Amino acid sequence: MTPSRPAVLVTLLVAGMVAGCAVASAPGGPPPHAPAHGARAKRPPRITITPTVVLIAGTQVAFAENYPGDLFYFQGRWYRPYDGRWWWSVTVNGEWVEIAVGQVPRAVLEVPRDYRRKAVKGGPPPWAPAHGRRAKDRS
């Protein structure tokens, strides 16, 4: 008995689904690694340090001085670029959520490139005894 044409087509279709199908993009369509094809952004690794937060001079943005990458704190949230994308979290070692660059606060995006050199370090004011001066020497 020869199988009917619809049965052959169904068999081929099921075999193709089981074997896996290659996805070809139409010209001008999204690239194969785009979310439209089921690809997901690589999540940033967990941060396991307790950050030393330092304010960047002339801004309201702080950064983690003891973290080697870019890790910013602004208005109760942490922001970090990773793998060409931006991420935010409420806690530094919590769940990182991918956001579009348009959702990153302008203050964070406008941090100067040399922000580590513009850090406002903590410590006593210049007239404090730690600097060899006494209160009466301030004037």
C-alpha positions as CSV (number, residue, x, y, z in Angstrom):
1,M,0.0,0.0,0.0
2,T,1.4,3.4,-1.0
3,P,1.0,6.2,1.5
4,S,-1.2,9.1,0.5
5,R,0.4,12.4,-0.4
6,P,-0.9,14.2,2.8
7,A,0.5,11.4,5.0
8,V,3.9,11.8,3.4
9,L,3.8,15.6,3.9
10,V,2.8,15.2,7.6
11,T,5.6,12.6,8.1
12,L,8.2,15.0,6.5
13,L,6.9,17.9,8.6
14,V,7.1,15.9,11.9
15,A,10.6,14.6,10.9
16,G,11.7,18.1,10.3
17,M,10.4,19.3,13.6
18,V,12.0,16.4,15.5
19,A,15.4,16.9,13.7
20,G,15.4,20.6,14.3
21,C,15.0,23.2,11.6
22,A,17.4,25.9,10.6
23,V,15.9,29.4,10.8
24,A,16.6,31.6,7.8
25,S,16.1,35.3,8.1
26,A,14.5,37.2,5.3
27,P,16.6,40.0,3.9
28,G,16.2,43.0,6.2
29,G,14.8,40.8,9.0
30,P,16.3,40.3,12.4
31,P,19.7,38.5,12.7
32,P,19.6,34.8,13.8
33,H,20.8,35.8,17.3
34,A,17.9,38.4,17.8
35,P,15.2,37.8,20.5
36,A,12.8,37.3,17.6
37,H,14.5,33.9,17.1
38,G,14.4,33.0,20.7
39,A,17.9,34.2,21.7
40,R,18.3,35.8,25.1
41,A,20.8,38.3,26.4
42,K,23.6,36.8,28.5
43,R,22.9,37.7,32.1
44,P,25.7,39.5,34.0
45,P,27.5,37.5,36.6
46,R,26.5,38.0,40.3
47,I,28.4,40.5,42.2
48,T,29.7,39.0,45.4
49,I,31.5,42.0,46.9
50,T,30.1,44.5,49.4
51,P,30.6,47.7,47.3
52,T,32.5,50.7,48.6
53,V,30.2,53.4,47.3
54,V,31.9,56.7,46.2
55,L,30.1,59.8,44.9
56,I,31.3,61.1,41.5
57,A,32.1,64.8,41.7
58,G,29.6,67.1,40.1
59,T,26.9,64.4,39.8
60,Q,24.4,62.6,42.0
61,V,25.7,59.3,40.8
62,A,27.9,57.0,42.9
63,F,30.0,54.0,41.8
64,A,31.4,50.9,43.5
65,E,35.1,51.8,44.0
66,N,36.2,48.3,44.8
67,Y,34.5,46.7,41.7
68,P,36.6,46.5,38.5
69,G,33.8,47.2,36.1
70,D,31.3,50.0,35.7
71,L,28.8,49.7,38.6
72,F,26.7,52.8,39.3
73,Y,24.2,53.7,42.1
74,F,21.6,56.3,41.4
75,Q,18.3,57.1,43.2
76,G,18.0,53.7,44.9
77,R,19.0,51.5,42.0
78,W,22.2,49.9,40.7
79,Y,23.0,50.2,37.0
80,R,25.7,48.4,35.0
81,P,26.5,47.9,31.4
82,Y,27.3,44.3,30.5
83,D,27.7,42.5,27.1
84,G,26.6,45.6,25.2
85,R,23.4,46.0,27.2
86,W,22.3,47.9,30.3
87,W,21.0,46.2,33.4
88,W,19.5,47.5,36.7
89,S,18.8,46.0,40.2
90,V,17.5,47.2,43.5
91,T,20.3,45.3,45.3
92,V,23.9,44.9,44.1
93,N,23.8,41.1,44.5
94,G,20.2,40.7,43.4
95,E,18.4,39.9,40.2
96,W,19.6,42.0,37.3
97,V,17.0,43.1,34.8
98,E,17.9,44.1,31.2
99,I,16.7,47.6,30.2
100,A,16.8,49.6,27.0
101,V,19.4,52.4,26.9
102,G,16.5,54.9,26.9
103,Q,15.5,53.7,30.4
104,V,18.9,54.3,31.9
105,P,18.8,57.6,33.8
106,R,20.5,60.5,31.9
107,A,22.7,61.2,35.0
108,V,24.1,57.7,34.7
109,L,24.7,57.9,31.0
110,E,26.4,61.3,31.3
111,V,29.0,60.1,33.9
112,P,32.4,61.3,32.7
113,R,34.7,58.7,31.2
114,D,37.3,59.5,33.9
115,Y,34.7,59.2,36.7
116,R,37.1,57.1,38.9
117,R,39.5,60.1,39.1
118,K,36.6,62.5,39.9
119,A,35.4,60.6,42.9
120,V,34.6,62.5,46.1
121,K,36.5,60.6,48.7
122,G,35.2,60.5,52.2
123,G,37.3,61.5,55.2
124,P,37.9,64.6,57.3
125,P,37.7,68.1,55.8
126,P,41.0,69.8,55.0
127,W,41.0,71.8,58.2
128,A,40.6,68.7,60.5
129,P,43.3,67.6,62.9
130,A,44.0,64.6,60.7
131,H,45.6,67.1,58.3
132,G,47.7,68.7,61.0
133,R,45.5,71.7,61.5
134,R,43.5,72.8,64.5
135,A,40.1,74.5,64.4
136,K,41.6,77.9,65.4
137,D,43.9,77.7,62.2
138,R,40.9,77.6,59.8
139,S,40.6,81.3,59.2
